[in-house]
Amino acid sequence: MSKFTHQLNKVLVMLQSIEDEINLAGYTLTEKKVFFTISQISENKESCNITDVIKESELSRSTVYKAIKKLEYDKMLNVQQSSFDKREFFLNLSI
C-alpha cells in the first residue's frame, strides 16, 4: 500500500469516528456536506447564514433547505431569524 493510500485510510477512519461521535453516521452525504459546510463557515466567520452555505457548498437552494430542515428537526443545529432582516436566518451547530 502506498504512503498516500495509508494516510488517506487513516483520515477516513478518523472522519468515521467523528461522524459516529456526533451522530452523523445516519445522514446522507448531502446532509453531511451541509453540516460540515456550516461548521467551516462558522469557524471562519462570526456568523453563518443560509446564503453562505448555498454559495460555499455549491448545492441548490432547495437541497440546502431540505438538509437544514432535517438537521434542525434532529436538533443538530439551530436556525435563528435575524432581528434586522426577517428574510435572513443564521445557523448555529448544536454540538
PyMOL commands that set and color helices and strands:
alter all, ss='L'
color gray80, all
select helices_A, chain A and resi 3-21+29-44+50-57+61-73
alter helices_A, ss='H'
color red, helices_A
select strands_A, chain A and resi 77-81+89-93
alter strands_A, ss='S'
color yellow, strands_A
deselect
rebuild
show_as cartoon
